[in-house]
Amino acid sequence: MTTIRIWILKALPWTTGAWVFVQLLSLRLGLLNPFFFDAMHADVQGIDYFSVPKAYLNLMAGRSAFATSDPPTYGPHYTWFVNHPALAVWLGSWLSFFPPMTSYGVYTLVAIATMAGCAWLLARESGDALTRRLIWLLVMGAFPTYWMYFVGNVHALPVLALAMLLTGIYRLTYARRGTALVLAGLLLSLLSKPIVLIMMPLLLLLKETRRTALQALGIYAAVSVLFEVVPVLNPEAIGLKKVAWLAVHPGFVRQNMNYYTNNLQINSWMRDNSAHWFNMIAQSGTRLIHVDVYSLPVFLDTLTGARTPDWLCKLSLLLVLAMAVPVALIQDKQLRLEAALLLLMATSLVYFLGYPTVWEYQYTSILPVAAMLLLAGERGVFYRRTCWWMFGLAACAWLPSLYVFTEGQPIVARTMLIIWADRVLPVTALFLLMAAALIRMLWSLRAAAATQEP
């Protein structure tokens, strides 16, 4: 072991610990504010958090969990509660017992512990001390991670869920127990933010995960139905007949249930718990051109000065869905699960490429992907050189946005493109590289099978 490696091994834990301490200190003193537009120009600390305990307090008062703006207020400001209504109970309930700012502080510690759990879960899959310590710094020290703490968003939960899912598949690939982790990851995401929904087709096709995916969907459906039909859990219900009508009228949903085009107001349709699911449809047709939105559709619209075609935003989703069948049909178990792991990671990026409303803190979802690529690089899978390129692109999510270089400049198209560049461009390149690696893998297996035929 070289002297430099020994020095790095000793320095990394101290560096990670010191950096997390700086993050905590910055939440009080604003040390990292110059790296974030809203921290410099708006009052948004905790803004995504206060709606969570408020949602529970609403239920206890017989009001909709989604009626965040109903009196009495909880905290200095808030965004609309759009998570699964069950989150209001299993997380918001006990957090609502604290005064607002104390509650925000308690949740921040919970979020830090959640990200630490994510780092621990991924790091223990490596037998190399340097890799383990790099994963801790990668997950705990990213700038989007700090911003997630700052605004108080509960996105740490789906990040942990993704880490559980990827780790579970990774373990199954190499003949280790991982089913329980897959189930826990699916449920944690489904009952907070359902980022795993678009992964379900592949998980249902894979014989190693089919039963687990069905169990998760069954529990998810049962809990969701309860939160729709039990009056105390859905005090301002619109009725199942109207919910069914909305389900087959997506145009009406986009026109009438979009929080942003409704001038940040909610109507009676949006007070029903089904608003959680319909919000995904409502937002899908909106291009919110704003400095805080870091999505490829908005980036392309700003770059071209025109609305890019909707079909272009759906290509990444269609591609991962199309590859699910050939991946599931791979005969060799290890190769099948390695391909599935890569496809799941690519699928986790579809949100950034296809969904128009993406906030900076959501780039924390790329951190488990980066860590898994680091683990895959150790094993030499996904074509070793390509894997390291993919890791480098994923690791860009750790960095601050380029806003720091534009402070003081007018927020016009050019400025926003600069701010978004090191978020949107690396994740787009990462997806394309993953898709190319998968296509290459499938083509190689097909060619090998063809040569073995008599």
Residue pairs with C-beta under 8 A, 6 or more apart in sequence:
5 130
8 130
9 129
9 130
9 133
12 130
12 133
12 134
12 136
12 137
13 133
13 136
15 137
15 141
16 133
16 136
16 137
16 140
16 141
19 137
19 140
19 141
20 112
20 140
20 141
22 31
22 32
23 32
23 141
23 145
23 146
23 149
24 108
24 112
25 31
26 32
26 33
26 146
27 45
27 108
27 149
27 150
30 39
32 39
32 143
32 146
33 39
33 40
34 40
34 404
34 407
35 143
35 400
35 401
35 403
35 404
36 147
36 150
36 360
36 401
36 403
37 291
37 292
37 403
37 411
37 419
38 44
38 151
38 292
39 45
39 150
40 407
43 76
43 77
44 77
44 150
44 151
45 150
45 151
45 152
46 75
46 76
46 77
46 100
46 101
46 104
46 150
46 151
46 152
47 77
47 78
47 79
47 151
47 152
48 79
48 151
48 152
48 153
48 154
49 75
49 103
49 104
49 107
49 151
49 152
49 153
49 154
50 74
50 75
50 76
50 77
50 78
50 100
50 104
50 152
51 68
51 78
51 79
51 80
51 81
52 81
52 83
52 87
52 88
52 91
52 92
52 95
52 107
52 154
53 74
53 92
53 95
53 96
53 98
53 100
53 103
54 68
54 73
54 74
54 75
54 78
54 81
54 92
54 96
55 65
55 66
55 68
55 81
55 85
55 87
55 88
55 92
56 65
56 88
56 89
56 92
56 93
56 95
56 96
57 74
57 92
57 96
58 64
58 65
58 67
58 68
58 70
58 88
58 235
59 65
59 88
59 89
59 232
59 233
59 235
62 235
63 70
63 235
63 236
64 70
64 234
64 235
64 236
64 271
64 272
64 273
65 81
65 85
65 88
65 273
66 80
66 81
66 82
66 85
66 266
66 270
66 271
66 272
66 273
66 275
66 276
67 236
67 266
67 271
68 78
68 79
68 80
68 81
68 266
69 78
69 265
69 266
74 96
74 100
75 100
75 101
75 103
75 104
76 100
80 259
80 264
80 266
81 88
82 259
82 275
82 276
82 279
83 154
83 192
83 193
83 276
84 190
84 191
84 192
84 193
84 194
84 224
84 227
84 276
85 227
85 233
85 234
85 273
85 276
86 191
86 223
86 224
86 227
87 154
87 191
87 192
89 233
90 191
91 154
91 192
95 103
95 106
95 107
96 103
97 103
98 106
104 152
107 152
108 149
108 152
110 156
111 148
111 149
111 152
111 154
111 156
112 140
112 149
114 156
114 157
114 159
114 160
115 139
115 140
115 145
115 156
115 159
115 160
115 364
116 140
117 160
118 139
118 156
118 159
118 160
118 163
118 367
118 368
119 135
119 136
119 138
119 139
119 140
119 371
121 160
121 163
121 164
121 167
121 181
122 135
122 139
122 163
122 166
122 167
122 368
122 371
122 372
122 375
123 131
123 132
123 133
123 135
123 136
123 371
124 132
125 167
125 170
125 171
125 375
126 132
126 135
126 374
126 375
126 378
127 378
128 378
131 374
131 375
131 378
134 374
135 371
135 374
138 367
138 370
138 371
138 374
138 395
138 398
139 145
139 367
139 368
139 371
141 398
142 363
142 364
142 367
142 397
142 398
142 399
143 398
143 399
143 400
143 401
144 360
144 361
144 362
144 363
144 364
144 367
144 397
145 361
145 364
145 367
147 360
147 361
148 155
148 156
148 361
148 364
151 361
153 359
153 361
154 192
154 193
155 193
155 361
155 362
155 364
155 365
156 364
157 188
157 189
157 192
157 193
158 188
158 189
158 192
158 193
158 195
158 196
158 365
159 364
159 365
159 367
159 368
160 185
160 188
161 184
161 185
161 186
161 187
161 188
161 189
161 192
161 195
161 196
162 185
162 189
162 195
162 196
162 348
162 365
162 368
162 369
163 185
163 368
163 371
164 181
164 182
164 184
164 185
164 188
165 181
165 182
165 185
165 186
165 189
165 196
165 199
165 344
166 185
166 341
166 344
166 345
166 368
166 369
166 372
167 178
167 181
167 185
167 372
168 178
168 179
168 180
168 181
168 182
168 183
168 185
169 178
169 182
169 209
169 337
169 340
169 341
169 344
170 178
170 341
170 372
170 375
171 177
171 178
171 181
172 178
172 179
172 182
172 208
172 209
172 337
173 334
173 337
173 338
173 341
174 334
179 209
179 212
182 203
182 209
182 212
182 213
183 212
183 215
183 216
185 196
186 196
186 203
186 212
186 213
186 216
186 220
187 216
187 219
187 220
189 195
189 196
190 196
190 197
190 216
190 217
190 220
191 220
191 223
195 348
195 351
195 365
198 317
198 320
198 321
198 347
198 350
199 344
199 347
199 348
200 213
200 217
201 321
201 324
202 320
202 324
202 327
202 328
202 340
202 343
202 344
202 347
203 209
203 210
203 212
203 213
204 210
204 213
204 214
205 324
205 325
205 327
205 328
206 328
206 336
206 337
206 340
207 328
208 333
208 337
226 233
227 233
227 234
227 273
228 234
228 237
228 240
228 243
228 272
228 273
228 274
229 237
229 240
231 237
233 273
234 272
234 273
236 268
236 271
236 272
237 272
237 273
238 268
238 269
238 271
238 272
238 274
242 269
242 272
243 272
243 274
246 252
246 253
246 257
246 269
246 274
246 278
250 281
253 278
253 281
253 282
254 281
254 282
254 284
254 285
254 286
255 261
256 262
256 267
256 269
257 267
257 269
257 270
257 275
257 278
257 279
257 281
257 282
258 282
258 283
258 285
258 286
259 265
259 266
259 270
259 279
259 282
259 283
260 283
260 286
260 288
260 357
261 286
262 270
266 275
269 275
269 278
270 278
270 279
283 355
283 356
283 357
284 355
284 356
285 310
285 356
286 356
286 357
287 297
287 298
287 301
287 307
287 356
288 298
288 356
288 357
289 298
289 301
289 302
289 416
290 298
291 411
291 415
291 416
291 419
292 359
292 360
293 356
293 357
293 358
293 359
294 352
294 358
294 359
294 360
294 362
294 363
294 401
294 420
294 423
294 424
295 352
295 353
295 355
295 356
295 357
295 358
295 424
296 313
296 352
296 353
296 354
296 424
296 427
296 428
297 308
297 312
297 313
297 354
297 355
297 356
298 356
298 358
298 420
299 417
299 420
299 424
300 308
300 312
301 307
301 308
302 413
302 416
302 417
302 420
303 413
303 417
305 413
313 353
313 354
313 355
313 356
314 354
315 354
316 349
316 350
316 353
316 354
316 431
317 350
317 354
319 435
320 343
320 346
320 347
320 350
320 435
323 343
323 435
323 438
323 439
323 442
324 343
326 442
327 336
327 339
327 340
327 343
327 438
327 442
328 336
328 340
330 336
330 339
330 442
330 445
335 441
335 445
338 381
338 382
339 438
339 441
339 442
341 372
341 376
342 382
342 434
342 437
342 438
342 441
343 438
345 369
345 372
345 373
345 434
346 431
346 434
346 435
346 438
348 365
348 366
348 369
349 366
349 369
349 427
349 430
349 431
349 434
350 431
351 358
351 362
351 365
352 358
352 362
352 363
352 424
352 427
352 428
352 431
353 427
353 428
353 431
360 401
360 423
363 397
363 423
363 427
364 397
366 394
366 397
366 427
366 430
367 397
367 398
369 394
370 391
370 394
370 395
370 397
370 398
373 382
373 387
373 390
373 391
373 394
374 391
376 382
376 387
377 384
377 387
377 388
377 391
380 387
381 387
382 390
382 437
382 441
383 437
383 440
386 433
386 437
389 433
390 430
390 433
390 434
390 437
393 426
393 427
393 429
393 430
393 433
394 426
394 430
396 422
396 423
396 426
396 427
397 423
397 426
397 427
399 422
401 419
401 420
401 422
401 423
402 418
402 419
402 421
402 422
403 419
405 418
406 415
406 418
406 419
409 415
